[in-house]
Amino acid sequence: MTQASVTAGMDCQRLARITDFLQRDYIAPGRLPGTLTLVARRGEVCYLEAQGLRDIERQQPMTRDTLFRIYSMTKPITSIALMQLYEQGRFLLDDPVHKYIPAWRNLQVYKAGVYPAFMTTPCQRPMTIRDLMTHQSGLTYGFMNRTNVDAAYRELRLDGNANLTLDTLVDELSRLPLEFSPGTAWNYSVSTDVCGYLVQLFSGMSLDAYFQQHIFAPLGMHSTWFQVPQDQLHRFAACYEYQPGDGMRLQDDPADSPFVRGHGYLSGGGGLVSCIDDYYRFAQALANGGELDGARIIGRKTLEFMRLNHLPGQCDLPGYSVGAFSETPYEGTGFGLGFSVKQDVAKSQTIGSTGEYGWGGMASTNFFIDPEEDLLMIFMTQLIPSSSYPIRQNLRAIINAALVD
């Protein structure tokens, strides 16, 4: 092996298997429109490849500057924002949420019935801010399609509608029951949207302005927004939806997308559009312990705390989750303050390291950071739902196989 074929301790020829894998198994058969994949180690980009199309209908190629709906990859950004305010002494993690949202003082837990005629029982204890950050709050998502509570979310369109704001979300949630008493289970939910509301409350700034001033500008993230500017629309990818038989159909046309038309809902749980270079700067700052190019967005010890497993008894998600959906495979995986955290590599059945953390988005985007190997990956595409194919596990196998020192 020549020196030129190794970058930051990674075999470049082995990394090139990513290109072959995605072209052979996903792009050529029409299972994905296109992909953009980045692998970095020790702060150096080792692999960056755009493949296929970002817009099939217009035959626009995937390019490095393509803009993607990152959906739930917004959540780590919101979590960092909230913990920045924690570092300023604005709150404690075990503070009850009703201390800051008084209307939530008497939240109840679902017992029986359908909206609006619910039978409820009192919570065993108040919901805390840590419950929100770890999805142990008892909140849910309407798209879960699992309970009478999430049916109420759908009826009220709390996953997003033209009239929804963070204020109206918090107000509506004050009148709905929780799925379980806080701290007794894990369920993927609108919790991180409520965290975004708290960022606004503690900072006195709108969420988009806070992100811009305290994360995006310091890190040089110039192409991350809640709404795509008109002069950047040419970069915006189309989004597709999986169809039975490994097909797909157009789900969101970039020319007529809610992300372009504008809306008042600043979703800290899933509202951002970004490009791979911007998200790389965010991920590399985390990989560096909270700073990039002299700009520190979070303290080293704070980040170490965030990427611990905060589930009770160090259990993994299968042992504590009441829902079937997440943006990570469950086995061997715990959850921290805004990230999934790998606890048991063998149990996960996917190559990696203990302590690997990250998250994904509804349109199949994904990132992970492996502190042990000083390694990170960002994968961008636009196919809903993220559970359509096991690409994330395949990519980890290929990437970890390229490590040579």
C-alpha positions, -999 to +999 in steps of 0.1 A: +000+000+000+015+034-010+014+064+013-009+082-012-035+055-007-038+062+030-054+094+044-056+100+082-050+063+088-078+052+063-073+031+032-087+052+004-092+022-019-114+006+007-133+038+012-140+038-025-162+007-019-188+032-007-192+045-042-195+010-057-220-001-030-243+029-034-242+029-072-247-009-075-273-014-047-293+018-046-288+044-074-286+021-105-317+001-094-337+033-087-340+027-050-324+061-042-323+093-063-288+102-054-264+104-024-237+126-009-213+109+015-185+123+037-160+105+059-135+123+080-109+112+105-086+132+127-101+164+113-093+155+077-118+146+050-109+112+037-138+106+014-164+129-002-185+117-032-217+129-048-236+103-068-268+102-088-294+130-090-307+155-065-338+160-086-350+132-109-378+152-126-354+180-136-324+157-141-303+178-118-271+160-106-262+156-070-235+181-061-215+189-030-235+221-024-269+204-026-293+215+002-311+187+021-341+185+045-321+172+075-353+167+096-343+151+129-306+159+124-319+192+136-323+177+171-285+176+180-283+212+170-312+222+193-298+200+221-264+218+219-282+252+219-302+243+251-270+230+268-252+263+259-278+279+281-274+253+308-237+263+308-248+298+316-268+287+347-302+294+331-317+261+343-309+227+359-316+194+341-338+182+370-359+213+370-395+205+364-407+217+330-437+235+347-412+258+364-409+275+330-442+264+313-467+269+342-496+255+321-478+221+323-480+219+361-509+194+361-500+171+331-518+138+332-511+103+319-534+085+294-556+058+309-584+053+284-607+070+258-602+089+226-597+126+219-612+148+233-628+125+259-597+111+276-596+093+310-563+101+327-543+095+359-517+118+376-480+116+367-458+097+392-435+127+392-432+160+373-416+160+338-380+174+339-359+191+313-337+160+311-369+140+303-374+162+273-337+159+261-338+121+264-373+114+251-384+101+284-411+128+287-442+109+278-448+130+247-451+114+213-454+120+175-486+118+155-469+097+128-463+069+153-499+056+145-497+035+177-520+050+204-551+072+209-528+099+222-508+101+189-542+100+171-550+133+189-516+147+177-526+139+142-561+154+146-546+186+159-517+184+133-490+188+160-463+173+137-466+205+116-493+226+099-496+260+084-508+276+116-485+258+141-460+278+161-439+268+191-463+288+213-494+270+200-476+236+202-468+241+239-503+254+245-520+224+228-497+199+246-508+213+280-543+199+274-533+164+261-523+134+282-488+119+282-484+084+270-466+074+302-454+090+334-421+109+328-390+089+333-406+055+331-401+048+294-385+061+261-406+073+232-394+093+202-414+125+203-419+163+199-398+167+230-370+184+211-394+209+197-403+218+233-365+221+239-365+247+211-393+265+228-372+266+260-342+279+240-364+309+230-377+313+265-342+313+282-325+334+255-352+359+247-344+352+210-363+334+183-349+299+176-336+308+141-319+339+154-303+320+184-290+293+161-275+319+137-258+339+165-245+311+187-239+281+164-241+288+127-221+321+125-193+309+149-189+277+130-191+293+095-223+274+086-236+297+059-262+274+043-284+261+071-319+276+075-355+269+084-365+284+051-345+281+018-338+316+004-351+321-031-316+327-045-305+293-032-335+273-045-314+259-074-294+239-048-324+224-031-330+186-036-363+169-043-376+145-017-390+111-025-411+085-007-405+048-007-430+027-027-435-010-024-413-030-047-382-008-040-396+021-060-401+058-050-423+087-059-419+124-056-429+135-021-418+172-019-410+192-050-383+217-042-401+244-062-433+242-041-420+229-007-430+241+027-393+247+033-394+273+005-429+289+009-421+299+045-440+290+077-440+302+113-430+268+128-394+268+139-391+231+146-361+223+168-370+186+162-369+186+125-371+219+107-337+227+092-323+225+057-286+222+054-257+211+032-230+186+038-202+211+044-222+230+070-232+198+089-196+186+087-185+218+104-210+211+132-201+174+135-163+182+134-168+207+162-184+180+183-156+155+173-131+181+185-147+183+219-169+213+212-148+237+191-137+243+155-112+268+142-110+286+175-148+289+179-161+269+209-198+262+209-200+239+239-177+230+268-157+197+266-171+184+299-207+194+289-203+174+256-189+144+275-219+145+297-243+148+268-229+117+251-233+094+281-262+070+282-289+087+303-313+058+303-319+042+337-296+014+347-276+019+315-302-001+296-305+001+258-335+012+238-352-022+234-354-025+272-369+009+277-388+019+245-425+018+242-425+027+205-412+009+174-396+040+157-363+057+161-336+071+139-311+044+151-311+006+153-322-002+189-300-031+199-270-022+220-279+015+218-287+039+246-296+076+245-279+107+258-289+144+258-298+147+221-279+117+206-281+080+204-251+064+221-237+029+213-234+009+245-227-027+233-210-032+200-216-069+197-252-066+206-256-039+179-245-063+153-228-034+135-190-026+135-182+004+156-169+015+190-185+019+224-194+055+228-202+062+191-229+088+190-251+105+164-286+106+149-305+106+116-333+122+098-367+111+084-355+115+048-327+089+054-299+114+063-275+102+090-243+111+109-222+094+135-191+104+155-167+077+169-146+094+196-124+063+200-113+063+164-116+101+159-139+093+130-171+107+116-195+101+087-223+122+072-247+106+047-272+127+027-300+116+005-338+123+004-360+093+008-388+089+033-390+070+056-355+064+069-364+028+077-368+020+040-333+004+037-305-006+061-279+017+045-266+031+077-254-003+090-239-011+055-220+021+055-206+015+090-193-019+079-175-004+048-161+027+067-147+008+097-131-018+073-110+011+059-093+018+092-056+008+090-041+025+121 
